[in-house]
Amino acid sequence: MGCVRLGSGSGGSAVGWLGFTRVTGRGRLWPATWLACERFGSGGEYLAAPDDHALAADLAERAGCLLLELRARGGDPGALRNAGDRQSHEFLMEELAKARPHDAVLSEEGLDDKARLTADRVWIVDPLDGTREFGEPGREDWAVHVALWSRAAPAEAGELPGTGTASAGPGGLIAGAVALPAQGRILSTTSATRQADQVAERPDRWGDFRRPSEGAPAEISPGPGAQRPLRMVVSRSRASQLVKDVAARINAELVPCGSAGAKVATVITGENDVYLHSGGFYEWDTAAPVAVARQHGFHVSRIDGAPVAYNRQDPLLPDILVCRPAIADLLLNAIREATHAI
């Protein structure tokens, strides 16, 4: 499977949903703002200006194309996973060195150069989030993450600049993109997605009766009598006991999914309601998804309600909570109760 051309010559009409567009006959979703672009996967021709939001989306998309082409060749799953990690990392490092030569980079697949701690700008990337899923034929829950942290940002762990959340220290995320190549879509801070904002702003403490994939628009709340338990997206194999205890307390449905980026994407799109993780991971696992989630007004915090900080001395991130603001207190209270019961 390779990348396809969009815009002139793509054929058919396009219908937008959640900042993406389904092109008739394609069967996939593409960012609506790219429809006027000449090509998809074209090496950056569609970038109207060299801004950081567009660069993050461009690099994530192009790395995703590289991974799709690699995966299409098949071969030993272990070798495929290793090649995916390596080639995507090398591509991102090379492109960032050309486009932003003075910025630092923190990558899962690279050495942690502590010079980033004094840098003004740091790209935090996961070249292949969900390496396990990438090596499993047919799975779509893997991603590419590209995020940018800036020391000049007004708040480290609040929303993106201008949203007025309390600061946890100097600097913060200012741009990000999560490519879901096998799903044919990208979530990014470039997208003017009112639909995603509506998902975040939903006032109900329950989820939609149906998933978007089952035909229900993500922004529409269920009517009386159609409420269903919240859906909590969790690890396929290692959901922590805390996550299970919280789900039991709020009667939430556990929905297994692959990579962290794919999990957060299901919350942003309204497929699921909550992403709660307490098993530990790293900054590159969440920086890009968090940048996008914050951009669209979702609640993001540590499980004790503290801000999530990036470009720290130790990139280990013990836990995270991503959900709609309307249900954040419900979740945080349940977490406190479950924690005290341990």
C-alpha atoms as a printed R data frame, in Angstrom:
    type eleno elety resid chain resno       x       y       z
1   ATOM     1    CA   MET     A     1   0.000   0.000   0.000
2   ATOM     2    CA   GLY     A     2   1.450   3.316  -0.994
3   ATOM     3    CA   CYS     A     3   0.457   6.957  -0.789
4   ATOM     4    CA   VAL     A     4  -2.137   8.365  -3.150
5   ATOM     5    CA   ARG     A     5  -2.660  11.682  -4.918
6   ATOM     6    CA   LEU     A     6  -5.390  13.981  -3.712
7   ATOM     7    CA   GLY     A     7  -6.812  17.275  -4.952
8   ATOM     8    CA   SER     A     8  -7.139  17.629  -8.699
9   ATOM     9    CA   GLY     A     9  -7.492  14.172 -10.107
10  ATOM    10    CA   SER     A    10  -8.639  12.544  -6.860
11  ATOM    11    CA   GLY     A    11 -12.147  12.244  -8.270
12  ATOM    12    CA   GLY     A    12 -15.535  12.271  -6.611
13  ATOM    13    CA   SER     A    13 -17.003  14.511  -3.996
14  ATOM    14    CA   ALA     A    14 -15.682  14.940  -0.476
15  ATOM    15    CA   VAL     A    15 -17.531  14.967   2.818
16  ATOM    16    CA   GLY     A    16 -15.787  16.348   5.895
17  ATOM    17    CA   TRP     A    17 -15.929  14.756   9.334
18  ATOM    18    CA   LEU     A    18 -13.850  15.680  12.370
19  ATOM    19    CA   GLY     A    19 -11.350  17.697  10.357
20  ATOM    20    CA   PHE     A    20 -10.863  14.869   7.906
21  ATOM    21    CA   THR     A    21 -12.425  14.276   4.536
22  ATOM    22    CA   ARG     A    22 -13.676  11.082   2.984
23  ATOM    23    CA   VAL     A    23 -13.074  11.118  -0.766
24  ATOM    24    CA   THR     A    24 -15.716   9.157  -2.614
25  ATOM    25    CA   GLY     A    25 -14.285   5.895  -3.856
26  ATOM    26    CA   ARG     A    26 -11.244   6.084  -1.592
27  ATOM    27    CA   GLY     A    27 -12.795   4.638   1.560
28  ATOM    28    CA   ARG     A    28 -10.354   6.516   3.776
29  ATOM    29    CA   LEU     A    29 -10.265   9.748   5.712
30  ATOM    30    CA   TRP     A    30  -7.833  12.541   4.870
31  ATOM    31    CA   PRO     A    31  -7.321  15.928   6.511
32  ATOM    32    CA   ALA     A    32  -9.899  18.263   4.977
33  ATOM    33    CA   THR     A    33  -7.471  21.157   4.863
34  ATOM    34    CA   TRP     A    34  -5.294  19.194   2.425
35  ATOM    35    CA   LEU     A    35  -7.890  18.703  -0.298
36  ATOM    36    CA   ALA     A    36  -6.601  21.677  -2.242
37  ATOM    37    CA   CYS     A    37  -3.093  20.281  -2.109
38  ATOM    38    CA   GLU     A    38  -1.591  18.809  -5.206
39  ATOM    39    CA   ARG     A    39  -0.371  15.578  -3.664
40  ATOM    40    CA   PHE     A    40  -0.445  13.441  -0.538
41  ATOM    41    CA   GLY     A    41   2.969  12.151   0.475
42  ATOM    42    CA   SER     A    42   4.639  14.528  -1.923
43  ATOM    43    CA   GLY     A    43   7.563  15.662   0.158
44  ATOM    44    CA   GLY     A    44   6.046  18.858   1.469
45  ATOM    45    CA   GLU     A    45   4.755  20.683  -1.618
46  ATOM    46    CA   TYR     A    46   1.471  21.465   0.119
47  ATOM    47    CA   LEU     A    47   3.075  23.476   2.903
48  ATOM    48    CA   ALA     A    48   1.806  27.009   2.373
49  ATOM    49    CA   ALA     A    49   4.281  28.398   4.901
50  ATOM    50    CA   PRO     A    50   7.150  26.827   6.839
51  ATOM    51    CA   ASP     A    51   5.275  26.923  10.172
52  ATOM    52    CA   ASP     A    52   5.823  24.339  12.864
53  ATOM    53    CA   HIS     A    53   2.275  22.961  12.864
54  ATOM    54    CA   ALA     A    54   2.421  22.197   9.156
55  ATOM    55    CA   LEU     A    55   5.930  20.780   9.443
56  ATOM    56    CA   ALA     A    56   4.857  18.372  12.194
57  ATOM    57    CA   ALA     A    57   1.937  17.159  10.078
58  ATOM    58    CA   ASP     A    58   4.081  16.894   6.963
59  ATOM    59    CA   LEU     A    59   6.796  14.850   8.650
60  ATOM    60    CA   ALA     A    60   4.340  12.530  10.395
61  ATOM    61    CA   GLU     A    61   2.487  11.935   7.129
62  ATOM    62    CA   ARG     A    62   5.626  11.260   5.123
63  ATOM    63    CA   ALA     A    63   7.080   8.934   7.756
64  ATOM    64    CA   GLY     A    64   3.751   7.128   7.702
65  ATOM    65    CA   CYS     A    65   3.985   6.677   3.947
66  ATOM    66    CA   LEU     A    66   7.468   5.236   4.344
67  ATOM    67    CA   LEU     A    67   6.156   2.760   6.914
68  ATOM    68    CA   LEU     A    68   3.200   1.738   4.744
69  ATOM    69    CA   GLU     A    69   5.510   1.015   1.834
70  ATOM    70    CA   LEU     A    70   7.861  -0.972   4.076
71  ATOM    71    CA   ARG     A    71   4.997  -2.955   5.560
72  ATOM    72    CA   ALA     A    72   3.595  -3.780   2.110
73  ATOM    73    CA   ARG     A    73   6.773  -5.692   1.281
74  ATOM    74    CA   GLY     A    74   6.049  -8.180   4.052
75  ATOM    75    CA   GLY     A    75   8.693 -10.419   5.554
76  ATOM    76    CA   ASP     A    76   9.628 -11.579   9.021
77  ATOM    77    CA   PRO     A    77   7.604  -9.622  11.612
78  ATOM    78    CA   GLY     A    78  10.598  -9.045  13.880
79  ATOM    79    CA   ALA     A    79  12.757  -7.765  11.056
80  ATOM    80    CA   LEU     A    80   9.870  -5.622   9.829
81  ATOM    81    CA   ARG     A    81   9.447  -4.003  13.239
82  ATOM    82    CA   ASN     A    82  13.159  -3.289  13.546
83  ATOM    83    CA   ALA     A    83  13.313  -1.827  10.060
84  ATOM    84    CA   GLY     A    84  10.255   0.326  10.728
85  ATOM    85    CA   ASP     A    85  11.714   1.792  13.907
86  ATOM    86    CA   ARG     A    86  15.075   2.454  12.277
87  ATOM    87    CA   GLN     A    87  13.970   3.828   8.921
88  ATOM    88    CA   SER     A    88  11.296   6.129  10.315
89  ATOM    89    CA   HIS     A    89  13.742   7.441  12.920
90  ATOM    90    CA   GLU     A    90  16.439   8.072  10.325
91  ATOM    91    CA   PHE     A    91  13.952   9.832   8.066
92  ATOM    92    CA   LEU     A    92  12.681  12.137  10.809
93  ATOM    93    CA   MET     A    93  16.165  12.973  12.060
94  ATOM    94    CA   GLU     A    94  17.366  13.808   8.558
95  ATOM    95    CA   GLU     A    95  14.344  15.955   7.734
96  ATOM    96    CA   LEU     A    96  14.400  17.825  11.044
97  ATOM    97    CA   ALA     A    97  18.119  18.496  10.623
98  ATOM    98    CA   LYS     A    98  17.338  20.111   7.271
99  ATOM    99    CA   ALA     A    99  14.197  21.984   8.247
100 ATOM   100    CA   ARG     A   100  15.113  23.025  11.810
101 ATOM   101    CA   PRO     A   101  18.906  22.666  12.129
102 ATOM   102    CA   HIS     A   102  19.109  24.612  15.399
103 ATOM   103    CA   ASP     A   103  16.437  22.616  17.255
104 ATOM   104    CA   ALA     A   104  17.119  19.661  19.552
105 ATOM   105    CA   VAL     A   105  15.416  16.294  19.095
106 ATOM   106    CA   LEU     A   106  14.296  13.655  21.588
107 ATOM   107    CA   SER     A   107  13.432  10.410  19.784
108 ATOM   108    CA   GLU     A   108  12.558   7.005  21.150
109 ATOM   109    CA   GLU     A   109  15.048   5.443  18.760
110 ATOM   110    CA   GLY     A   110  17.926   7.887  19.353
111 ATOM   111    CA   LEU     A   111  20.368   8.727  22.107
112 ATOM   112    CA   ASP     A   112  19.041  11.167  24.687
113 ATOM   113    CA   ASP     A   113  21.277  14.186  24.163
114 ATOM   114    CA   LYS     A   114  20.880  16.174  27.387
115 ATOM   115    CA   ALA     A   115  21.693  19.352  25.466
116 ATOM   116    CA   ARG     A   116  17.938  19.404  24.906
117 ATOM   117    CA   LEU     A   117  17.519  20.517  28.521
118 ATOM   118    CA   THR     A   118  19.012  23.920  27.713
119 ATOM   119    CA   ALA     A   119  17.633  24.155  24.163
120 ATOM   120    CA   ASP     A   120  14.909  26.650  23.325
121 ATOM   121    CA   ARG     A   121  13.073  24.202  21.065
122 ATOM   122    CA   VAL     A   122  12.908  20.415  21.234
123 ATOM   123    CA   TRP     A   123  11.146  18.069  18.815
124 ATOM   124    CA   ILE     A   124   9.795  15.023  20.650
125 ATOM   125    CA   VAL     A   125   9.163  12.167  18.235
126 ATOM   126    CA   ASP     A   126   8.135   8.542  18.253
127 ATOM   127    CA   PRO     A   127   9.037   7.242  14.793
128 ATOM   128    CA   LEU     A   128   6.802   4.183  15.216
129 ATOM   129    CA   ASP     A   129   4.369   4.135  18.111
130 ATOM   130    CA   GLY     A   130   2.970   0.641  18.343
131 ATOM   131    CA   THR     A   131   5.854  -1.368  16.921
132 ATOM   132    CA   ARG     A   132   4.146  -4.593  17.976
133 ATOM   133    CA   GLU     A   133   0.975  -3.754  16.050
134 ATOM   134    CA   PHE     A   134   2.973  -2.617  13.020
135 ATOM   135    CA   GLY     A   135   4.358  -6.152  12.716
136 ATOM   136    CA   GLU     A   136   0.927  -7.789  12.897
137 ATOM   137    CA   PRO     A   137  -0.805  -8.031   9.504
138 ATOM   138    CA   GLY     A   138  -4.068  -6.150   9.305
139 ATOM   139    CA   ARG     A   139  -3.699  -4.107  12.480
140 ATOM   140    CA   GLU     A   140  -4.292  -0.372  12.122
141 ATOM   141    CA   ASP     A   141  -3.646   0.830  15.682
142 ATOM   142    CA   TRP     A   142  -0.086   2.114  15.261
143 ATOM   143    CA   ALA     A   143   1.113   5.651  14.658
144 ATOM   144    CA   VAL     A   144   3.856   8.190  14.013
145 ATOM   145    CA   HIS     A   145   4.260  11.043  16.526
146 ATOM   146    CA   VAL     A   146   5.882  14.418  15.882
147 ATOM   147    CA   ALA     A   147   5.625  17.164  18.531
148 ATOM   148    CA   LEU     A   148   7.438  20.408  19.299
149 ATOM   149    CA   TRP     A   149   8.235  21.748  22.765
150 ATOM   150    CA   SER     A   150   9.289  25.387  23.167
151 ATOM   151    CA   ARG     A   151  10.821  27.145  26.146
152 ATOM   152    CA   ALA     A   152   8.995  30.312  25.092
153 ATOM   153    CA   ALA     A   153   5.564  28.696  25.516
154 ATOM   154    CA   PRO     A   154   3.642  30.212  28.442
155 ATOM   155    CA   ALA     A   155   2.595  26.966  30.092
156 ATOM   156    CA   GLU     A   156   4.211  23.557  30.227
157 ATOM   157    CA   ALA     A   157   1.310  21.385  31.121
158 ATOM   158    CA   GLY     A   158  -1.710  23.447  30.327
159 ATOM   159    CA   GLU     A   159  -3.341  23.729  26.967
160 ATOM   160    CA   LEU     A   160  -1.508  25.119  23.986
161 ATOM   161    CA   PRO     A   161  -0.662  28.851  24.200
162 ATOM   162    CA   GLY     A   162  -3.627  31.091  24.857
163 ATOM   163    CA   THR     A   163  -5.808  28.581  26.697
164 ATOM   164    CA   GLY     A   164  -4.951  29.877  30.160
165 ATOM   165    CA   THR     A   165  -4.148  26.692  32.060
166 ATOM   166    CA   ALA     A   166  -1.870  26.801  35.108
167 ATOM   167    CA   SER     A   167   1.814  26.332  34.411
168 ATOM   168    CA   ALA     A   168   4.002  23.529  35.762
169 ATOM   169    CA   GLY     A   169   7.221  25.194  34.711
170 ATOM   170    CA   PRO     A   170   8.824  27.047  31.819
171 ATOM   171    CA   GLY     A   171   8.068  25.882  28.324
172 ATOM   172    CA   GLY     A   172   5.410  23.697  26.760
173 ATOM   173    CA   LEU     A   173   4.157  21.874  23.697
174 ATOM   174    CA   ILE     A   174   3.333  24.216  20.825
175 ATOM   175    CA   ALA     A   175   2.693  21.889  17.870
176 ATOM   176    CA   GLY     A   176   2.058  18.252  17.161
177 ATOM   177    CA   ALA     A   177   0.746  15.627  14.776
178 ATOM   178    CA   VAL     A   178  -0.257  11.985  15.091
179 ATOM   179    CA   ALA     A   179  -0.311  10.046  11.836
180 ATOM   180    CA   LEU     A   180  -2.355   6.845  11.737
181 ATOM   181    CA   PRO     A   181  -1.079   5.583   8.374
182 ATOM   182    CA   ALA     A   182  -3.010   2.304   8.209
183 ATOM   183    CA   GLN     A   183  -6.210   4.245   8.932
184 ATOM   184    CA   GLY     A   184  -5.360   6.886   6.343
185 ATOM   185    CA   ARG     A   185  -5.695   9.850   8.692
186 ATOM   186    CA   ILE     A   186  -3.716  12.405  10.622
187 ATOM   187    CA   LEU     A   187  -4.689  14.369  13.717
188 ATOM   188    CA   SER     A   188  -2.721  17.554  14.152
189 ATOM   189    CA   THR     A   189  -2.644  21.009  15.680
190 ATOM   190    CA   THR     A   190  -3.051  22.445  12.179
191 ATOM   191    CA   SER     A   191  -6.613  21.194  11.863
192 ATOM   192    CA   ALA     A   192  -9.510  23.594  12.297
193 ATOM   193    CA   THR     A   193 -11.777  20.826  13.555
194 ATOM   194    CA   ARG     A   194 -14.912  22.221  15.125
195 ATOM   195    CA   GLN     A   195 -16.225  18.668  15.365
196 ATOM   196    CA   ALA     A   196 -13.328  17.653  17.631
197 ATOM   197    CA   ASP     A   197 -13.962  20.724  19.758
198 ATOM   198    CA   GLN     A   198 -17.599  19.658  20.061
199 ATOM   199    CA   VAL     A   199 -16.568  16.220  21.280
200 ATOM   200    CA   ALA     A   200 -14.425  17.842  23.976
201 ATOM   201    CA   GLU     A   201 -17.195  20.274  24.929
202 ATOM   202    CA   ARG     A   202 -19.948  17.702  25.328
203 ATOM   203    CA   PRO     A   203 -21.480  18.322  28.772
204 ATOM   204    CA   ASP     A   204 -22.809  14.824  29.404
205 ATOM   205    CA   ARG     A   205 -21.117  12.468  31.828
206 ATOM   206    CA   TRP     A   206 -21.944   9.523  29.589
207 ATOM   207    CA   GLY     A   207 -20.715   8.555  26.177
208 ATOM   208    CA   ASP     A   208 -22.547   8.430  22.871
209 ATOM   209    CA   PHE     A   209 -24.820   5.434  22.483
210 ATOM   210    CA   ARG     A   210 -23.016   4.410  19.289
211 ATOM   211    CA   ARG     A   211 -19.453   4.761  18.123
212 ATOM   212    CA   PRO     A   212 -18.834   7.005  15.084
213 ATOM   213    CA   SER     A   213 -17.891   3.849  13.185
214 ATOM   214    CA   GLU     A   214 -21.379   2.542  13.917
215 ATOM   215    CA   GLY     A   215 -22.987   5.537  12.271
216 ATOM   216    CA   ALA     A   216 -23.369   8.104  15.051
217 ATOM   217    CA   PRO     A   217 -21.770  11.547  14.605
218 ATOM   218    CA   ALA     A   218 -19.235  11.916  17.400
219 ATOM   219    CA   GLU     A   219 -20.496  15.368  18.375
220 ATOM   220    CA   ILE     A   220 -24.094  14.284  19.035
221 ATOM   221    CA   SER     A   221 -24.934  13.288  22.615
222 ATOM   222    CA   PRO     A   222 -27.374  10.428  23.198
223 ATOM   223    CA   GLY     A   223 -30.987  11.200  23.940
224 ATOM   224    CA   PRO     A   224 -32.904  10.137  27.042
225 ATOM   225    CA   GLY     A   225 -32.763   6.408  27.540
226 ATOM   226    CA   ALA     A   226 -29.887   5.996  25.094
227 ATOM   227    CA   GLN     A   227 -27.047   6.517  27.549
228 ATOM   228    CA   ARG     A   228 -24.398   3.869  27.808
229 ATOM   229    CA   PRO     A   229 -21.387   3.424  30.102
230 ATOM   230    CA   LEU     A   230 -18.224   5.348  29.390
231 ATOM   231    CA   ARG     A   231 -15.688   3.597  27.194
232 ATOM   232    CA   MET     A   232 -12.147   3.507  28.586
233 ATOM   233    CA   VAL     A   233  -9.474   2.675  26.014
234 ATOM   234    CA   VAL     A   234  -6.719   0.512  27.506
235 ATOM   235    CA   SER     A   235  -3.667  -1.540  26.667
236 ATOM   236    CA   ARG     A   236  -4.270  -4.745  24.756
237 ATOM   237    CA   SER     A   237  -2.232  -6.793  27.217
238 ATOM   238    CA   ARG     A   238  -1.284  -4.860  30.328
239 ATOM   239    CA   ALA     A   239  -4.063  -2.694  31.697
240 ATOM   240    CA   SER     A   240  -3.001  -1.907  35.260
241 ATOM   241    CA   GLN     A   241  -4.979  -2.920  38.322
242 ATOM   242    CA   LEU     A   242  -5.675   0.762  38.992
243 ATOM   243    CA   VAL     A   243  -7.241   1.156  35.555
244 ATOM   244    CA   LYS     A   244  -9.406  -1.914  36.160
245 ATOM   245    CA   ASP     A   245 -10.437  -0.648  39.598
246 ATOM   246    CA   VAL     A   246 -11.394   2.783  38.238
247 ATOM   247    CA   ALA     A   247 -13.384   1.195  35.430
248 ATOM   248    CA   ALA     A   248 -15.271  -0.932  37.961
249 ATOM   249    CA   ARG     A   249 -16.080   2.112  40.110
250 ATOM   250    CA   ILE     A   250 -17.615   4.071  37.234
251 ATOM   251    CA   ASN     A   251 -18.985   1.025  35.405
252 ATOM   252    CA   ALA     A   252 -16.861   1.799  32.355
253 ATOM   253    CA   GLU     A   253 -16.364  -0.534  29.430
254 ATOM   254    CA   LEU     A   254 -12.716  -1.453  28.761
255 ATOM   255    CA   VAL     A   255 -11.765  -1.197  25.087
256 ATOM   256    CA   PRO     A   256  -8.377  -2.721  24.146
257 ATOM   257    CA   CYS     A   257  -6.262  -0.822  21.622
258 ATOM   258    CA   GLY     A   258  -2.668  -0.741  20.457
259 ATOM   259    CA   SER     A   259  -0.394   2.289  20.544
260 ATOM   260    CA   ALA     A   260  -0.762   5.287  22.856
261 ATOM   261    CA   GLY     A   261  -1.318   7.566  19.881
262 ATOM   262    CA   ALA     A   262  -4.067   5.342  18.534
263 ATOM   263    CA   LYS     A   263  -5.700   5.290  21.979
264 ATOM   264    CA   VAL     A   264  -5.736   9.072  22.379
265 ATOM   265    CA   ALA     A   265  -7.014   9.401  18.805
266 ATOM   266    CA   THR     A   266 -10.107   7.383  19.703
267 ATOM   267    CA   VAL     A   267 -10.843   9.838  22.525
268 ATOM   268    CA   ILE     A   268 -10.370  12.886  20.289
269 ATOM   269    CA   THR     A   269 -12.671  11.441  17.628
270 ATOM   270    CA   GLY     A   270 -15.311  10.377  20.149
271 ATOM   271    CA   GLU     A   271 -14.885   6.651  19.544
272 ATOM   272    CA   ASN     A   272 -13.996   6.262  23.220
273 ATOM   273    CA   ASP     A   273 -14.331   8.554  26.225
274 ATOM   274    CA   VAL     A   274 -11.292   8.049  28.440
275 ATOM   275    CA   TYR     A   275  -7.632   7.164  28.133
276 ATOM   276    CA   LEU     A   276  -6.194   6.290  31.538
277 ATOM   277    CA   HIS     A   277  -2.735   4.772  31.825
278 ATOM   278    CA   SER     A   278  -0.753   4.123  34.986
279 ATOM   279    CA   GLY     A   279   1.827   1.594  33.851
280 ATOM   280    CA   GLY     A   280   4.550   4.076  32.889
281 ATOM   281    CA   PHE     A   281   5.850   5.140  29.493
282 ATOM   282    CA   TYR     A   282   7.907   7.983  28.023
283 ATOM   283    CA   GLU     A   283   7.480  11.530  26.764
284 ATOM   284    CA   TRP     A   284   7.634  10.466  23.109
285 ATOM   285    CA   ASP     A   285   4.666   8.133  23.685
286 ATOM   286    CA   THR     A   286   2.335  11.017  24.506
287 ATOM   287    CA   ALA     A   287   3.778  14.410  23.459
288 ATOM   288    CA   ALA     A   288   2.136  14.569  20.023
289 ATOM   289    CA   PRO     A   289  -1.214  13.076  21.122
290 ATOM   290    CA   VAL     A   290  -1.316  15.455  24.087
291 ATOM   291    CA   ALA     A   291  -0.564  18.476  21.889
292 ATOM   292    CA   VAL     A   292  -3.482  17.584  19.625
293 ATOM   293    CA   ALA     A   293  -5.837  16.755  22.507
294 ATOM   294    CA   ARG     A   294  -5.090  20.046  24.247
295 ATOM   295    CA   GLN     A   295  -5.567  21.976  21.038
296 ATOM   296    CA   HIS     A   296  -9.124  20.692  20.869
297 ATOM   297    CA   GLY     A   297  -9.956  21.364  24.507
298 ATOM   298    CA   PHE     A   298  -9.613  17.934  26.091
299 ATOM   299    CA   HIS     A   299  -8.553  17.474  29.697
300 ATOM   300    CA   VAL     A   300  -4.971  16.186  30.033
301 ATOM   301    CA   SER     A   301  -3.309  15.559  33.398
302 ATOM   302    CA   ARG     A   302  -1.428  13.117  35.542
303 ATOM   303    CA   ILE     A   303  -3.693  10.717  37.415
304 ATOM   304    CA   ASP     A   304  -3.470  12.896  40.543
305 ATOM   305    CA   GLY     A   305  -4.631  15.904  38.535
306 ATOM   306    CA   ALA     A   306  -1.150  17.437  38.291
307 ATOM   307    CA   PRO     A   307   0.010  18.920  34.969
308 ATOM   308    CA   VAL     A   308   1.849  16.757  32.448
309 ATOM   309    CA   ALA     A   309   5.305  18.206  31.794
310 ATOM   310    CA   TYR     A   310   7.667  17.614  28.879
311 ATOM   311    CA   ASN     A   311  11.392  17.973  28.163
312 ATOM   312    CA   ARG     A   312  12.230  16.864  31.689
313 ATOM   313    CA   GLN     A   313  15.595  15.502  32.824
314 ATOM   314    CA   ASP     A   314  14.096  12.007  32.982
315 ATOM   315    CA   PRO     A   315  11.718  11.423  30.055
316 ATOM   316    CA   LEU     A   316   9.822   8.749  31.991
317 ATOM   317    CA   LEU     A   317   6.143   9.620  32.346
318 ATOM   318    CA   PRO     A   318   4.480   7.429  35.000
319 ATOM   319    CA   ASP     A   319   0.827   7.990  34.083
320 ATOM   320    CA   ILE     A   320  -1.709  10.093  32.215
321 ATOM   321    CA   LEU     A   321  -5.418  10.878  31.925
322 ATOM   322    CA   VAL     A   322  -7.040  12.184  28.731
323 ATOM   323    CA   CYS     A   323 -10.791  12.789  28.608
324 ATOM   324    CA   ARG     A   324 -13.509  15.392  28.088
325 ATOM   325    CA   PRO     A   325 -13.447  18.155  30.737
326 ATOM   326    CA   ALA     A   326 -17.035  17.278  31.709
327 ATOM   327    CA   ILE     A   327 -15.968  13.877  33.035
328 ATOM   328    CA   ALA     A   328 -12.526  14.798  34.405
329 ATOM   329    CA   ASP     A   329 -13.728  15.243  38.001
330 ATOM   330    CA   LEU     A   330 -15.595  11.949  37.856
331 ATOM   331    CA   LEU     A   331 -12.427  10.187  36.720
332 ATOM   332    CA   LEU     A   332 -10.087  11.944  39.158
333 ATOM   333    CA   ASN     A   333 -12.391  11.173  42.085
334 ATOM   334    CA   ALA     A   334 -12.593   7.528  41.047
335 ATOM   335    CA   ILE     A   335  -8.811   7.396  40.764
336 ATOM   336    CA   ARG     A   336  -8.415   8.833  44.265
337 ATOM   337    CA   GLU     A   337 -10.895   6.357  45.690
338 ATOM   338    CA   ALA     A   338  -9.227   3.428  43.935
339 ATOM   339    CA   THR     A   339  -5.759   4.573  44.991
340 ATOM   340    CA   HIS     A   340  -6.765   4.900  48.658
341 ATOM   341    CA   ALA     A   341  -8.353   1.456  48.558
342 ATOM   342    CA   ILE     A   342  -5.088  -0.187  47.521
